[in-house]
Amino acid sequence: MAIIGAGMAGASCAQALAQAGLAVQVFDKARGPGGRLATRRMAWVDGAGQPIETRLDHGTPGLSVQGGAFDAFIRQGQRFGWLAQWHPVLAEGSEPALQDAVLHVPVPDNPEVCRQLLSGVSTTWSCAIDQLRWTPAGWQLEAAGEAQGAPVDAVLLALPPAQAAPLLGPHRNDWSRHAALAPMQPCWTLMGVAAEQGAPDWTLARPAAGPLAWLMRNDARPGRQRVPGQAHWVAHARAGWSRQHLEQSPEWVQQQLQAAIAELFGHAVAWQHATVHRWRYATPQRLSAPGASFWWDGAQGLGVCGDFLGGAGAEGAWLSAQSLAEAVQRWARGTAEAA
Ligand SMILES: Cc1cc2nc3c(=O)[nH]c(=O)nc-3n(C[C@H](O)[C@H](O)[C@H](O)COP(=O)(O)OP(=O)(O)OC[C@H]3O[C@@H](n4cnc5c(N)ncnc54)[C@H](O)[C@@H]3O)c2cc1C
């Protein structure tokens, strides 16, 4: 069977199915796994003309746990060393909900969780699937008019809803319409390297007002690179602010976010390099289909999982994928018995 998407949902679904002995092939349009569990390699040149590479976690700041099943997964990651706890030092005036929060940070970078989940699974990168064609031999995946792999008995979509919708349209119009309307929140994200001198002594701020939702000191996170003289920052704008300024130029957004950071610090910041990234679909606004944590159509061998079905965040994506994997295993057993 084929899984489209190698973020938290696709990778954990693939692992569950592979462990159950099913043959799985994963496709992703990116050059590697992770999806929104993302880390950017930022290449820049310093004042002395030296080329520098800085890695900044511009996707999920970390994994937090609400339920027992995901907790067991997190503990497994800690045991094997690909997750570490981060107890950030909170800036004064930060939103109190985070006072005691523990964030579980993938080590050495955010995609590591998905890399681990996919070890031993067959993967194809840089492959944007744009059509699912039903043939007598099974599902044929296509990218830019070319068939990708052999036909498969089932195809599972683990994509943000806006990207799943066009693929679902010809086969499950009801799901496609639902996915197209699923509200996702955007997030403008700033990644920057500033002078260490003058940096505050806290490592995470959640301001109560203004454009910034989060500002974290990336190089204070477990397993991250520390460079003398540099402070690495990642800022996430609030969803409302990001939506309001979604079509603004990156230059304008960068200026606004840097001004907000200077205001938070109480002084000008000596930036050495900075850039912004626009996440159009960062987090689900609310559950799009309450009660259904995944979609599965056994008659067609077509399924969907992801955070927009399982609940906001990485935990929701993981839960949705586990539930879909269980349904697919039951279906595969039934199909084998009937044969
Ligand atoms: C800025 C930001 C902040 C966040 N903050 C938090 C937080 O604090 N806590 C939390 O729990 N979660 C947070 N999240 C959300 C969390 O990252 C997601 O809920 C989770 O990673 C979603 O996983 P997924 O597998 O459902 O989707 P994704 O990670 O989006 O994976 C989808 C994959 O599908 C691929 N793809 C898309 N279209 C195609 C195609 N046509 N063909 C092939 N591949 C395709 C993409 O490249 C991607 O790899 C945040 C996300 C962002 C971006």
Ligand as a Chemical Component Dictionary entry (heavy atoms), coordinates in Angstrom:
data_LIG
# 
_chem_comp.id                   LIG 
_chem_comp.type                 NON-POLYMER 
_chem_comp.pdbx_formal_charge   0 
_chem_comp.three_letter_code    LIG 
# 
loop_
_chem_comp_atom.comp_id 
_chem_comp_atom.atom_id 
_chem_comp_atom.alt_atom_id 
_chem_comp_atom.type_symbol 
_chem_comp_atom.charge 
_chem_comp_atom.model_Cartn_x 
_chem_comp_atom.model_Cartn_y 
_chem_comp_atom.model_Cartn_z 
_chem_comp_atom.pdbx_ordinal 
LIG C1  C1  C 0 4.685  27.036 13.040 1  
LIG C2  C2  C 0 4.025  25.820 13.620 2  
LIG C3  C3  C 0 3.810  25.725 14.983 3  
LIG C4  C4  C 0 3.208  24.586 15.538 4  
LIG N1  N1  N 0 3.058  24.499 16.893 5  
LIG C5  C5  C 0 2.660  23.315 17.420 6  
LIG C6  C6  C 0 2.660  23.107 18.824 7  
LIG O1  O1  O 0 3.028  23.982 19.601 8  
LIG N2  N2  N 0 2.252  21.886 19.312 9  
LIG C7  C7  C 0 1.868  20.876 18.463 10 
LIG O2  O2  O 0 1.556  19.770 18.924 11 
LIG N3  N3  N 0 1.829  21.064 17.141 12 
LIG C8  C8  C 0 2.209  22.249 16.604 13 
LIG N4  N4  N 0 2.212  22.410 15.250 14 
LIG C9  C9  C 0 1.482  21.452 14.409 15 
LIG C10 C10 C 0 2.205  20.135 14.159 16 
LIG O3  O3  O 0 3.451  20.387 13.571 17 
LIG C11 C11 C 0 1.300  19.359 13.212 18 
LIG O4  O4  O 0 0.038  19.155 13.834 19 
LIG C12 C12 C 0 1.830  17.977 12.810 20 
LIG O5  O5  O 0 3.218  18.010 12.573 21 
LIG C13 C13 C 0 1.039  17.571 11.585 22 
LIG O6  O6  O 0 1.512  16.356 11.045 23 
LIG P1  P1  P 0 0.833  15.754 9.724  24 
LIG O7  O7  O 0 1.603  14.531 9.420  25 
LIG O8  O8  O 0 -0.634 15.660 9.934  26 
LIG O9  O9  O 0 1.039  16.855 8.572  27 
LIG P2  P2  P 0 2.373  17.453 7.954  28 
LIG O10 O10 O 0 3.452  17.531 8.955  29 
LIG O11 O11 O 0 1.964  18.720 7.279  30 
LIG O12 O12 O 0 2.836  16.385 6.856  31 
LIG C14 C14 C 0 2.304  16.373 5.564  32 
LIG C15 C15 C 0 3.379  15.931 4.581  33 
LIG O13 O13 O 0 2.762  15.784 3.313  34 
LIG C16 C16 C 0 3.649  16.259 2.304  35 
LIG N5  N5  N 0 2.836  16.572 1.124  36 
LIG C17 C17 C 0 1.893  17.548 0.984  37 
LIG N6  N6  N 0 1.310  17.460 -0.224 38 
LIG C18 C18 C 0 1.888  16.411 -0.871 39 
LIG C19 C19 C 0 1.699  15.787 -2.150 40 
LIG N7  N7  N 0 0.794  16.248 -3.031 41 
LIG N8  N8  N 0 2.474  14.717 -2.478 42 
LIG C20 C20 C 0 3.410  14.230 -1.604 43 
LIG N9  N9  N 0 3.612  14.773 -0.376 44 
LIG C21 C21 C 0 2.859  15.840 -0.008 45 
LIG C22 C22 C 0 4.342  17.428 2.940  46 
LIG O14 O14 O 0 5.593  17.704 2.319  47 
LIG C23 C23 C 0 4.495  16.950 4.394  48 
LIG O15 O15 O 0 5.743  16.311 4.607  49 
LIG C24 C24 C 0 2.806  23.537 14.680 50 
LIG C25 C25 C 0 3.036  23.627 13.306 51 
LIG C26 C26 C 0 3.649  24.751 12.778 52 
LIG C27 C27 C 0 3.901  24.817 11.303 53 
# 
loop_
_chem_comp_bond.comp_id 
_chem_comp_bond.atom_id_1 
_chem_comp_bond.atom_id_2 
_chem_comp_bond.value_order 
_chem_comp_bond.pdbx_ordinal 
LIG C1  C2  SING 1  
LIG C2  C3  SING 2  
LIG C2  C26 DOUB 3  
LIG C3  C4  DOUB 4  
LIG C4  N1  SING 5  
LIG C4  C24 SING 6  
LIG N1  C5  DOUB 7  
LIG C5  C6  SING 8  
LIG C5  C8  SING 9  
LIG C6  O1  DOUB 10 
LIG C6  N2  SING 11 
LIG N2  C7  SING 12 
LIG C7  O2  DOUB 13 
LIG C7  N3  SING 14 
LIG N3  C8  DOUB 15 
LIG C8  N4  SING 16 
LIG N4  C9  SING 17 
LIG N4  C24 SING 18 
LIG C9  C10 SING 19 
LIG C10 O3  SING 20 
LIG C10 C11 SING 21 
LIG C11 O4  SING 22 
LIG C11 C12 SING 23 
LIG C12 O5  SING 24 
LIG C12 C13 SING 25 
LIG C13 O6  SING 26 
LIG O6  P1  SING 27 
LIG P1  O7  DOUB 28 
LIG P1  O8  SING 29 
LIG P1  O9  SING 30 
LIG O9  P2  SING 31 
LIG P2  O10 DOUB 32 
LIG P2  O11 SING 33 
LIG P2  O12 SING 34 
LIG O12 C14 SING 35 
LIG C14 C15 SING 36 
LIG C15 O13 SING 37 
LIG C15 C23 SING 38 
LIG O13 C16 SING 39 
LIG C16 N5  SING 40 
LIG C16 C22 SING 41 
LIG N5  C17 SING 42 
LIG N5  C21 SING 43 
LIG C17 N6  DOUB 44 
LIG N6  C18 SING 45 
LIG C18 C19 SING 46 
LIG C18 C21 DOUB 47 
LIG C19 N7  SING 48 
LIG C19 N8  DOUB 49 
LIG N8  C20 SING 50 
LIG C20 N9  DOUB 51 
LIG N9  C21 SING 52 
LIG C22 O14 SING 53 
LIG C22 C23 SING 54 
LIG C23 O15 SING 55 
LIG C24 C25 DOUB 56 
LIG C25 C26 SING 57 
LIG C26 C27 SING 58 
# 
